[in-house]
Amino acid sequence: MHISRLKLKNWRNFKSGEIRDLPDSVYILGPNAAGKSNLLDAVRFLRDVSKHRGGGLQDAIDRRGGVGKIRCLHARNDTEILIEADIVDEGGSLAWSYELGFNIPPKGKRDPQVTRERVTSFGPDGTPTVVIDRPGKEEQRDELLLRETHIEQISANAKFRELADFFSGATYVHLVPQLLKFGDQIGGRVIEDDPFGQEFMLRIARTLPRTRESRLKRIETALRTIVPHLEDLRFLKDEITGHPHLEIRFKHHRPRGARQREDQFSDGTLRIMSILWLLQERGSSPLLLEEPELSLNEEIVAQLPRIMASVKGKSRGGRQFIITTHSQALLSNSGIDPRGIVIITPSDDGSSMRGVSADEQAALGAGLSPAEAVLPNARKTGQLDFLL
């Protein structure tokens, strides 16, 4: 499954916006402070709300500093915050639609409340069935019930648990190589959901050996297309400490080559390995990536879309990935699906989002790459009076 439509109202710096017909590979473009990360955070918010443990609406709002920090600064008369998402199945047919709105009540306790929550399922012929539609009459009499969503409650989401599991399984990663290389020396606390990849090695260690080896072999094959002297990527444990490690052999003038562990890998190598691993993990929930081009040579960045598509296609995961980027090298790949390009444009009345225009589509059809046909327009900025 993957997200095919996302609609926002009063979310962060989006007063309103909607994107449709998204494929399983999405690239979000835009200048700095336009709202690329905020668009990703809307999906993360649905993940945090849907968690059966350590999640829920109130916790998701508190993590972001309260409703006042989430609501768009340009919201005026209508202050409700709204997120809508459509989910399609593996065959591309619409399967679910979810709508969540919340706000602070005008009187009484100032705890955020659900203003609307609607789940719609779609049959094989596309017939919609409304599974829940809130608030109901009982909830209007007892407003405490509106402090929680139904999607976060196991007792309430039985009929649409597939949808709850889809959202709660979303993975966000912005791997910081230094936290992985020097984790033992730093001894820092791992943030919930590990967005910075501190426990990436443990993630690999917990995987069944047969699955682990097949995934590492795919990563090795992919890396050898860009680093020809690399070979024999393997997992091992330190005989003394028991700590998990990755090891690569690099061919050179010595007959047996030289071996390096992950603390000797370049930052870019660690980043791309983590991305390729996460793409292969089982499940259909989205993978959210911030600027994967960081620390990578431009020649390698230009091949990332092809490498990611190849690894994903050979695995059973098939996860949708949503990437924020403003890299010309990354977007120079002409094989990127134009339907998956989202352009964020800032303005004095909040940011807007759009797909590829007719003119840009014509340029892509004539053989230009997204870097040539779309990126120059995505880099144009207006006056900014707000920050991320």
C-alpha positions as CSV (number, residue, x, y, z in Angstrom):
1,M,0.0,0.0,0.0
2,H,1.0,3.6,-0.4
3,I,-0.3,7.1,0.1
4,S,-1.8,8.4,-3.1
5,R,-3.3,11.7,-1.8
6,L,-2.4,14.0,1.0
7,K,-4.4,17.1,1.9
8,L,-3.4,19.6,4.6
9,K,-5.2,22.6,6.2
10,N,-3.6,24.9,8.7
11,W,-0.7,22.5,9.1
12,R,2.6,24.2,10.0
13,N,3.3,26.6,7.2
14,F,0.6,25.2,4.9
15,K,-2.6,27.2,5.1
16,S,-4.1,24.7,2.6
17,G,-2.7,22.3,0.1
18,E,-3.4,19.0,-1.7
19,I,-1.4,16.6,-3.8
20,R,-2.9,13.7,-5.7
21,D,-2.0,10.6,-7.7
22,L,1.3,10.0,-5.9
23,P,3.2,6.9,-7.0
24,D,5.5,4.7,-4.7
25,S,8.5,7.1,-5.2
26,V,8.0,10.7,-4.2
27,Y,10.4,13.6,-4.4
28,I,9.6,16.8,-2.5
29,L,11.3,19.9,-3.9
30,G,11.5,23.5,-2.7
31,P,13.8,26.2,-1.3
32,N,15.0,26.3,2.3
33,A,12.3,27.0,4.8
34,A,9.5,26.3,2.3
35,G,8.1,23.4,4.3
36,K,9.5,20.2,2.8
37,S,10.2,18.8,6.3
38,N,6.8,19.9,7.5
39,L,5.1,18.0,4.7
40,L,7.0,14.9,5.9
41,D,6.0,15.6,9.4
42,A,2.3,15.4,8.5
43,V,2.9,11.7,7.7
44,R,4.9,11.3,10.9
45,F,2.1,12.9,12.9
46,L,-0.4,10.2,11.6
47,R,2.2,7.6,12.6
48,D,2.5,9.0,16.1
49,V,-1.3,9.3,16.5
50,S,-1.8,5.7,15.3
51,K,0.7,4.0,17.7
52,H,-0.9,1.5,20.0
53,R,1.8,2.1,22.6
54,G,3.4,5.4,23.5
55,G,1.4,7.3,21.0
56,G,-2.0,8.9,20.5
57,L,-3.3,12.3,19.6
58,Q,-2.4,14.2,22.9
59,D,1.1,12.8,22.8
60,A,1.7,13.6,19.1
61,I,0.5,17.2,19.7
62,D,2.7,17.6,22.9
63,R,5.8,16.3,21.1
64,R,5.4,19.2,18.7
65,G,4.9,21.9,21.3
66,G,1.1,22.1,21.4
67,V,-1.5,23.2,18.9
68,G,-0.1,26.7,18.8
69,K,3.2,25.4,17.3
70,I,1.4,23.2,14.8
71,R,-1.3,25.6,13.5
72,C,-0.3,27.7,10.5
73,L,0.5,31.3,11.4
74,H,-1.8,32.4,8.5
75,A,-4.9,30.7,9.9
76,R,-7.6,33.3,10.7
77,N,-11.3,32.6,11.0
78,D,-11.0,28.8,10.4
79,T,-8.4,27.5,12.9
80,E,-9.1,23.8,12.7
81,I,-6.0,21.7,11.8
82,L,-6.8,19.0,9.2
83,I,-4.9,16.1,7.6
84,E,-6.5,13.8,4.9
85,A,-4.9,10.8,3.3
86,D,-5.9,8.3,0.7
87,I,-4.3,4.9,0.6
88,V,-4.2,2.6,-2.4
89,D,-3.5,-1.1,-2.4
90,E,-0.8,-3.0,-4.2
91,G,-2.9,-3.1,-7.4
92,G,-3.3,0.7,-7.3
93,S,-7.0,0.7,-6.3
94,L,-8.2,3.0,-3.6
95,A,-8.5,1.1,-0.4
96,W,-8.8,3.6,2.5
97,S,-9.4,7.3,3.1
98,Y,-8.6,8.8,6.5
99,E,-9.5,12.3,7.7
100,L,-8.4,13.8,11.0
101,G,-9.2,17.3,12.3
102,F,-8.5,18.7,15.7
103,N,-8.5,22.1,17.5
104,I,-8.6,23.7,21.0
105,P,-12.2,24.1,22.2
106,P,-13.5,27.7,22.5
107,K,-14.5,27.2,26.2
108,G,-13.9,24.8,29.0
109,K,-10.7,22.8,29.3
110,R,-8.0,23.8,26.8
111,D,-7.0,20.2,25.9
112,P,-7.1,19.6,22.1
113,Q,-10.1,17.8,20.8
114,V,-11.0,15.8,17.7
115,T,-13.2,18.0,15.5
116,R,-13.7,15.2,12.9
117,E,-12.4,11.8,12.3
118,R,-13.7,9.8,9.3
119,V,-12.5,6.4,8.0
120,T,-13.8,5.2,4.6
121,S,-13.1,1.8,3.1
122,F,-13.5,1.1,-0.6
123,G,-14.6,-2.3,-2.1
124,P,-13.1,-4.0,-5.1
125,D,-15.6,-2.1,-7.3
126,G,-14.7,1.3,-5.7
127,T,-17.9,1.4,-3.5
128,P,-17.2,3.6,-0.4
129,T,-18.3,2.5,3.0
130,V,-18.0,4.9,5.9
131,V,-16.5,2.9,8.9
132,I,-16.5,5.7,11.4
133,D,-17.7,9.3,11.3
134,R,-17.0,11.4,14.4
135,P,-18.0,13.2,16.5
136,G,-21.3,11.3,17.2
137,K,-24.1,12.3,19.5
138,E,-22.7,10.6,22.6
139,E,-19.3,12.4,22.1
140,Q,-21.1,15.7,21.8
141,R,-22.5,15.1,25.3
142,D,-19.2,13.8,26.7
143,E,-16.4,15.9,25.3
144,L,-13.7,13.9,27.1
145,L,-14.2,11.2,24.4
146,L,-12.9,13.7,21.9
147,R,-9.5,13.8,23.5
148,E,-8.6,10.5,21.7
149,T,-8.9,9.3,18.2
150,H,-10.4,5.9,17.3
151,I,-7.4,5.0,15.2
152,E,-5.1,4.9,18.3
153,Q,-7.5,2.6,20.3
154,I,-7.3,-1.1,19.7
155,S,-10.8,-1.5,21.0
156,A,-12.1,1.0,18.5
157,N,-10.1,0.3,15.3
158,A,-10.8,-3.4,14.8
159,K,-12.6,-2.7,11.5
160,F,-9.7,-0.6,10.1
161,R,-6.7,-1.9,11.9
162,E,-4.9,-2.4,8.6
163,L,-5.0,1.4,8.2
164,A,-3.8,2.0,11.7
165,D,-0.9,-0.4,11.2
166,F,0.0,1.2,7.9
167,F,0.3,4.7,9.5
168,S,2.0,3.5,12.7
169,G,4.6,1.5,10.7
170,A,6.0,4.6,8.8
171,T,9.7,5.0,9.2
172,Y,11.5,8.4,9.4
173,V,15.3,8.4,9.2
174,H,17.9,11.2,8.9
175,L,21.0,9.1,9.7
176,V,23.8,11.0,11.4
177,P,26.9,8.9,10.7
178,Q,28.9,10.2,13.7
179,L,26.2,9.0,16.2
180,L,26.6,5.5,14.6
181,K,30.4,5.5,14.4
182,F,31.0,6.9,17.9
183,G,27.9,5.7,19.7
184,D,29.9,3.9,22.4
185,Q,32.0,6.9,23.2
186,I,29.2,9.4,23.0
187,G,26.9,7.3,25.2
188,G,23.9,9.4,24.2
189,R,20.3,8.6,24.8
190,V,18.5,7.1,21.8
191,I,15.5,9.2,20.9
192,E,12.2,7.2,20.5
193,D,11.8,5.8,17.0
194,D,15.6,6.3,16.5
195,P,15.3,9.0,13.7
196,F,19.1,9.5,13.6
197,G,20.1,5.8,13.1
198,Q,21.9,5.3,16.4
199,E,20.6,1.7,16.6
200,F,21.0,0.9,13.0
201,M,23.5,-1.9,13.7
202,L,21.1,-3.4,16.3
203,R,18.4,-3.2,13.7
204,I,20.5,-5.4,11.4
205,A,21.5,-7.7,14.3
206,R,17.9,-8.4,15.2
207,T,17.1,-9.6,11.7
208,L,17.0,-13.3,11.0
209,P,20.3,-14.5,9.6
210,R,19.0,-15.7,6.3
211,T,17.1,-12.5,5.6
212,R,20.0,-10.4,6.8
213,E,22.4,-12.1,4.4
214,S,20.1,-11.7,1.4
215,R,19.6,-8.0,2.2
216,L,23.3,-7.3,2.6
217,K,24.0,-9.2,-0.7
218,R,21.6,-6.8,-2.5
219,I,23.3,-3.8,-0.9
220,E,26.7,-5.1,-1.9
221,T,25.6,-5.7,-5.5
222,A,24.1,-2.1,-5.6
223,L,27.2,-0.5,-4.1
224,R,29.6,-2.3,-6.5
225,T,28.0,-0.5,-9.4
226,I,29.3,2.8,-7.9
227,V,32.3,1.5,-6.0
228,P,33.8,-1.2,-8.2
229,H,36.7,-2.2,-5.8
230,L,34.2,-3.0,-3.0
231,E,33.3,-6.6,-2.2
232,D,32.2,-9.0,0.5
233,L,29.9,-7.0,2.7
234,R,29.3,-9.1,5.8
235,F,27.8,-8.9,9.3
236,L,29.7,-10.1,12.3
237,K,29.9,-9.7,16.1
238,D,32.9,-8.7,18.1
239,E,34.3,-11.8,19.8
240,I,35.0,-9.9,23.1
241,T,32.2,-7.3,23.4
242,G,29.5,-9.0,21.3
243,H,28.8,-5.7,19.5
244,P,27.4,-6.0,16.0
245,H,29.5,-4.8,13.1
246,L,29.5,-4.5,9.3
247,E,32.6,-5.2,7.4
248,I,33.6,-4.6,3.8
249,R,36.7,-5.8,1.9
250,F,38.2,-3.4,-0.6
251,K,40.4,-4.8,-3.4
252,H,43.8,-3.2,-4.0
253,H,47.4,-4.3,-4.6
254,R,47.4,-6.8,-1.7
255,P,46.1,-10.3,-2.7
256,R,43.6,-10.3,0.2
257,G,42.6,-6.7,0.0
258,A,41.8,-4.6,3.1
259,R,38.9,-4.9,5.5
260,Q,37.1,-2.0,7.1
261,R,34.3,-1.8,9.7
262,E,31.5,0.7,9.8
263,D,33.4,3.1,12.0
264,Q,35.9,3.4,9.1
265,F,33.2,3.8,6.4
266,S,32.7,7.2,4.8
267,D,29.6,9.1,6.0
268,G,28.1,8.8,2.5
269,T,28.6,5.0,2.5
270,L,26.8,4.6,5.8
271,R,24.0,6.8,4.7
272,I,23.4,5.0,1.5
273,M,23.6,1.6,3.2
274,S,21.0,2.6,5.7
275,I,18.7,3.7,3.0
276,L,19.1,0.5,1.0
277,W,18.5,-1.6,4.1
278,L,15.4,0.3,5.2
279,L,13.9,0.0,1.6
280,Q,14.1,-3.8,2.0
281,E,12.4,-4.1,5.4
282,R,9.1,-5.9,5.3
283,G,5.8,-4.0,5.5
284,S,4.0,-1.5,3.3
285,S,4.4,1.6,5.4
286,P,6.2,4.7,3.9
287,L,9.9,5.4,4.3
288,L,10.5,9.1,4.9
289,L,14.0,10.4,4.0
290,E,15.5,13.8,4.5
291,E,18.0,14.9,1.9
292,P,19.7,11.5,1.2
293,E,22.2,13.2,-1.0
294,L,24.1,14.6,2.0
295,S,27.8,13.4,2.3
296,L,27.6,11.7,-1.1
297,N,29.6,12.4,-4.3
298,E,27.4,14.0,-7.0
299,E,28.2,11.2,-9.4
300,I,26.8,8.7,-6.9
301,V,23.8,11.0,-6.0
302,A,22.8,11.0,-9.7
303,Q,22.5,7.2,-9.6
304,L,20.5,7.0,-6.3
305,P,17.1,6.8,-7.9
306,R,18.2,3.9,-10.1
307,I,19.9,2.1,-7.2
308,M,17.0,2.6,-4.8
309,A,14.5,1.4,-7.4
310,S,16.7,-1.7,-8.2
311,V,17.0,-2.7,-4.5
312,K,13.4,-2.1,-3.8
313,G,12.3,-4.1,-6.9
314,K,14.5,-7.1,-5.9
315,S,13.2,-7.3,-2.4
316,R,9.8,-8.2,-1.0
317,G,9.4,-4.9,0.8
318,G,8.2,-2.6,-1.9
319,R,7.9,0.4,0.4
320,Q,6.8,3.8,-0.8
321,F,9.6,6.3,-0.1
322,I,9.1,10.0,0.2
323,I,12.3,12.1,-0.1
324,T,13.0,15.8,0.5
325,T,15.7,17.2,-1.7
326,H,17.0,20.2,-3.6
327,S,19.9,18.3,-5.3
328,Q,20.4,18.9,-9.0
329,A,22.4,15.7,-9.2
330,L,19.7,13.5,-7.7
331,L,17.1,15.0,-10.0
332,S,19.2,14.6,-13.1
333,N,17.9,11.1,-13.5
334,S,15.4,11.2,-16.3
335,G,13.8,7.9,-15.1
336,I,12.0,9.7,-12.1
337,D,8.2,9.4,-12.4
338,P,6.9,12.9,-12.9
339,R,3.8,12.0,-10.9
340,G,6.0,11.7,-7.9
341,I,7.5,15.2,-8.0
342,V,6.0,17.6,-5.5
343,I,7.0,21.3,-5.6
344,I,6.7,23.4,-2.4
345,T,6.4,27.2,-3.0
346,P,6.5,29.7,-0.1
347,S,4.5,32.9,-0.2
348,D,3.3,35.7,2.2
349,D,0.1,33.7,2.8
350,G,1.7,30.3,3.6
351,S,3.3,27.6,1.4
352,S,1.5,25.8,-1.4
353,M,2.2,22.5,-3.0
354,R,1.7,21.3,-6.5
355,G,2.6,18.6,-9.0
356,V,4.4,19.0,-12.3
357,S,2.8,21.7,-14.5
358,A,1.8,21.2,-18.1
359,D,4.8,23.1,-19.3
360,E,7.2,21.1,-17.1
361,Q,5.5,17.9,-18.2
362,A,6.1,18.9,-21.9
363,A,9.7,19.6,-21.1
364,L,10.1,16.2,-19.4
365,G,8.4,14.5,-22.3
366,A,10.9,16.1,-24.7
367,G,13.7,14.4,-22.8
368,L,14.8,16.9,-20.2
369,S,15.5,15.7,-16.7
370,P,13.6,17.0,-13.6
371,A,16.8,18.9,-12.7
372,E,16.5,20.8,-16.0
373,A,12.7,21.1,-16.3
374,V,11.4,21.4,-12.7
375,L,14.1,22.3,-10.3
376,P,14.8,25.8,-11.5
377,N,11.1,26.7,-10.8
378,A,11.2,25.0,-7.5
379,R,14.2,27.1,-6.4
380,K,12.3,30.4,-7.0
381,T,11.5,32.0,-3.6
382,G,9.1,34.7,-2.5
383,Q,9.4,36.8,0.6
384,L,9.5,34.7,3.7
385,D,8.1,36.0,7.0
386,F,8.1,32.7,8.8
387,L,10.6,29.9,9.5
388,L,10.3,26.1,9.8
